[in-house]
């Protein structure tokens, strides 16, 4: 789905929502979603705050809203209702996320900026895959990918404690070598990635003369799946 803007938000620990704006054909999008969930309990049409939505038929129903002006929302019904009731304001005006977004945007065409709640399960899952236990918490992330020349990727993780930055950097370094053992084709990519710690920050940076981003992502996902198993 071509989007000009997209936002992903986590409410509490496990409720999340996605909102995007772009070139969307509502009927075609909802039809595609309904087909996708046909073998997972099916879907049904409903309304939330006067808007037509498509809901999955599950106890923990998930909803999709697509508007004629290109807005796409995917979230639980309660989050959709909350989104619709909240006046939209540029997130760049947020005093907490605004500076992180500015840093991330400067790095490449695809970027991410986030601040994490304590004990977020998705962060715990990542740390479990890395095999590291931190004394504190991961506070924030700023990341970017430059898909066109000069190809590069950068990720800056902010932690509560400087000692945890050293632990996390060591775990990432170990996993780098294990990635190559799992898939030798990743050697040139992994060798181009460096890790550094500055205070309570862990910085990952990679610069590549040539790279197939899709092939690399597929190989990384396959390797992560093997780590989990």
HUTAKA-V861528 format. One record per residue. N is the residue number from 1. RES is the residue in one small letter. SS is DSSP state (H for helix, E for strand, - for the rest). PHI is phi as a letter, one per 30 degrees, with the letter a starting at -180 (none if undefined). D_FIRST is the distance of its C-alpha to the first C-alpha in Angstrom with 2 decimals. Layout:
n=<N;N>
res=<RES;RES>
ss=<SS;SS>
phi=<PHI;PHI>
d_first=<D_FIRST;D_FIRST>
This chain:
n=<1;2;3;4;5;6;7;8;9;10;11;12;13;14;15;16;17;18;19;20;21;22;23;24;25;26;27;28;29;30;31;32;33;34;35;36;37;38;39;40;41;42;43;44;45;46;47;48;49;50;51;52;53;54;55;56;57;58;59;60;61;62;63;64;65;66;67;68;69;70;71;72;73;74;75;76;77;78;79;80;81;82;83;84;85;86;87;88;89;90;91;92;93;94;95;96;97;98;99;100;101;102;103;104;105;106;107;108;109;110;111;112;113;114;115;116;117;118;119;120;121;122;123;124;125;126;127;128;129;130;131;132;133;134;135;136;137;138;139;140;141;142;143;144;145;146;147;148;149;150;151;152;153;154;155;156;157;158;159;160;161;162;163;164;165;166;167;168;169;170;171;172;173;174;175;176;177;178;179;180;181;182;183;184;185;186;187;188;189;190;191;192;193;194;195;196;197;198;199;200;201;202;203;204;205;206;207;208;209;210;211;212;213;214;215;216;217;218;219;220;221;222;223;224;225;226;227;228;229>
res=<x;x;x;x;x;x;x;x;x;x;x;x;x;x;x;x;x;x;x;x;x;x;x;x;x;x;x;x;x;x;x;x;x;x;x;x;x;x;x;x;x;x;x;x;x;x;x;x;x;x;x;x;x;x;x;x;x;x;x;x;x;x;x;x;x;x;x;x;x;x;x;x;x;x;x;x;x;x;x;x;x;x;x;x;x;x;x;x;x;x;x;x;x;x;x;x;x;x;x;x;x;x;x;x;x;x;x;x;x;x;x;x;x;x;x;x;x;x;x;x;x;x;x;x;x;x;x;x;x;x;x;x;x;x;x;x;x;x;x;x;x;x;x;x;x;x;x;x;x;x;x;x;x;x;x;x;x;x;x;x;x;x;x;x;x;x;x;x;x;x;x;x;x;x;x;x;x;x;x;x;x;x;x;x;x;x;x;x;x;x;x;x;x;x;x;x;x;x;x;x;x;x;x;x;x;x;x;x;x;x;x;x;x;x;x;x;x;x;x;x;x;x;x;x;x;x;x;x;x>
ss=<-;-;E;E;E;E;E;E;E;E;E;-;-;-;E;E;E;E;E;E;E;E;-;-;-;H;H;H;H;H;H;H;H;H;H;H;-;-;-;-;-;-;E;E;E;E;E;E;-;-;E;E;E;E;E;E;-;-;-;-;-;E;E;E;E;E;-;-;-;-;E;E;E;E;E;E;H;H;H;H;H;H;H;H;H;-;-;-;-;-;H;H;H;-;-;-;-;H;H;H;H;H;H;H;H;-;-;-;-;E;E;E;E;E;E;-;-;-;-;-;H;H;H;H;H;H;H;H;H;H;-;-;-;-;-;-;-;E;E;E;E;E;E;E;E;E;-;-;-;-;E;E;E;E;E;E;E;E;E;-;-;H;H;H;H;H;H;H;H;H;H;H;H;H;H;H;H;H;H;H;H;H;-;H;H;H;H;H;H;H;H;-;E;E;E;E;E;E;-;-;E;E;E;E;E;E;E;E;-;-;-;-;H;H;H;H;H;H;H;H;H;H;H;H;H;H;H;H;->
phi=<none;d;b;d;b;b;b;b;b;c;c;i;c;b;d;b;b;b;b;b;b;a;c;b;c;e;d;d;d;d;d;d;d;d;d;d;c;e;c;b;j;i;b;b;d;a;b;b;h;i;c;d;b;c;c;d;d;b;d;c;e;c;b;b;b;b;c;d;c;j;c;b;b;b;a;d;e;d;d;e;d;d;d;d;d;c;d;d;b;e;d;d;d;d;d;d;d;e;d;d;d;e;d;d;d;d;c;l;d;c;b;b;b;a;c;c;d;d;i;d;d;d;d;e;d;d;d;d;d;d;i;b;c;c;d;c;b;d;c;a;b;b;b;a;b;c;d;c;e;d;d;a;b;b;b;b;c;c;c;d;b;d;d;d;d;d;d;d;d;d;d;d;d;d;d;e;d;d;e;d;d;d;b;e;d;d;e;d;d;d;d;d;c;c;b;b;b;b;i;c;c;c;c;c;b;b;b;b;d;a;a;c;d;d;d;d;d;d;d;d;d;d;d;d;d;d;d;d;d>
d_first=<0.00;3.82;6.19;9.91;11.25;10.87;13.89;15.15;18.63;21.39;24.13;27.40;27.05;24.69;22.75;19.34;16.42;12.90;12.07;9.35;9.58;7.69;7.24;6.98;9.65;11.39;13.51;11.16;8.85;12.24;13.80;11.47;12.15;15.76;16.17;14.89;17.54;20.18;22.11;21.87;23.93;21.79;20.42;22.03;21.40;22.98;23.20;23.15;24.89;24.66;20.91;19.70;17.96;17.34;19.43;20.02;23.71;24.91;27.50;24.96;22.44;18.85;17.16;13.91;14.02;11.85;13.77;14.45;14.05;10.37;11.18;9.61;12.34;13.06;16.72;20.19;21.76;24.11;21.51;19.52;22.95;23.69;20.54;21.32;24.90;24.29;24.29;21.44;22.99;21.82;21.83;23.48;26.50;26.92;30.06;29.01;25.40;25.74;27.85;25.68;22.55;24.67;25.80;22.41;20.89;23.89;23.18;20.07;16.58;15.16;17.37;18.24;21.16;22.57;25.86;26.73;29.08;32.13;31.97;28.21;27.83;24.77;26.93;29.84;27.91;27.12;30.76;31.99;30.16;31.79;35.07;36.01;37.48;37.43;40.09;37.72;34.01;30.97;30.51;27.54;25.11;24.06;21.99;20.39;19.41;20.31;18.31;20.50;24.32;26.03;23.99;24.50;23.41;25.18;25.37;27.99;28.90;31.38;33.79;36.61;39.32;40.13;41.54;38.23;36.62;39.18;38.54;34.75;35.15;37.64;35.39;32.51;35.07;36.29;32.86;32.30;35.34;34.37;30.97;32.94;35.30;32.52;30.78;32.93;30.04;28.79;32.14;31.34;28.28;30.21;33.29;31.42;30.42;33.06;33.65;35.76;36.95;38.04;39.56;37.10;34.13;32.76;31.11;29.26;28.78;27.99;28.47;27.84;29.25;26.67;23.92;21.22;18.67;16.86;20.30;21.59;18.93;19.57;23.28;23.16;21.41;24.02;26.77;25.77;25.84;29.34;30.37;29.56;31.60>
